[in-house]
Amino acid sequence: MPIETEIANDAPLYTYIIASGDMRYIEINQRNIFLRRAPDGSVVLRGELPGCGSPCYADLSQIFLEYAMTCEGCRSSSEAYQYVSAFGARLAEQLAGKLLPDLAGMTATEQLISAFTLIVKSLTTPYQLERSPSQLRWRLETCPLCETGDRVGLARELTSARFGFAVMCASLLKHLNLNWRLLAPLPEQPELPLIEIHLAMKEMARSQPAGRM
């Protein structure tokens, strides 16, 4: 189904429950994730609360921080990470399914640029895209998860949220193109700030270390 039809349908791409055990942030609510048009006309992922409107909008950074907070009640940190991983993978699967009809007529590289630029724009942070025939790199001006965590009081969820975001990126890439590899962010390094998304063709990823282009 074309992306414009998906937006017009006004059906959530994904829904999750926000719940905070210590009532620091919000007691309980339902967050719906939609594909929406941003003011500049680009398509983005946006979280909304039923009946609340624009004051309750959440960008992709806040979505992952909220979900990580919701998993605080798990019996162990490993169980919480399993839930966050499943969330990132499922969100990527849903997004890929919605994007593929519009990506069908593009080259493989343009498909990746379109899909991952949507992800970056959903973080609402300034960025620069660097591209070569074998690499794509979105350099972020700041770590959006860090800034959002400080702003909404969820900074202690950063590591888990970065892990979930990295899983989403890795999963989305697998759905779109198996000949490319994610170099950053990596699920194995959730302690690192989110300052770029870096993709490379697999033969280049093997021969060239991350950090060079």
Secondary structure, DSSP 8 states (H G I E B T S, - for coil): --HHHHHHHT--SEEEEEE-TT-SS-SEEEEEEEEEE-TTS-EEEEEE-TTT-GGG-B-HHHHHHHHHHHGGGSSSHHHHHHHHHHHHHHHHHHHHHHHHHHHTTS-HHHHHHHHHHHHHHHTT--EEEEEETTEEEEEESS-HHHHHHHHHT-GGGHHHHHHHHHHHHHHHHHHH-TTEEEEES-TT-TTS---EEEEEEHHHHHHS-TT--
